[in-house]
Amino acid sequence: MEILAWIRFIAGAIFMIIGLLMFILEVFGAFRFKYVLNRMHSAAMGDTLGIASSLIGLILMCGFSFTSLKLFLIVVFLWLASPTSSHLIAQLEVVTNEDHSQYEHVNLDEIGEDE
């Protein structure tokens, strides 16, 4: 039984380290990119994956109990809320930005002809 507890602990620690690395990459991407939509994409993806990995690691370390059920529900909520909110922020930036020099108009008919 003790070996199973160690395996659970090591798997949880690995997930928490992956979550920490995702947070580090998120911060690096948020400061590295120059355009606001690239920064937002980096922050949203890092946030979603980092929090999910960290909470999965906590679920594994905690064991399967009522607490782990609550942590799982938090993961589900964040996986639904974070991409939705980042999409709304991106849409707001595109609509309110008067300088359209950073956007490229893509004609879908021309894309189909190239293939």
Secondary structure as UniProt FT lines:
FT   HELIX           2..32
FT   HELIX           36..62
FT   HELIX           66..96
FT   HELIX           100..102
FT   HELIX           108..114
//
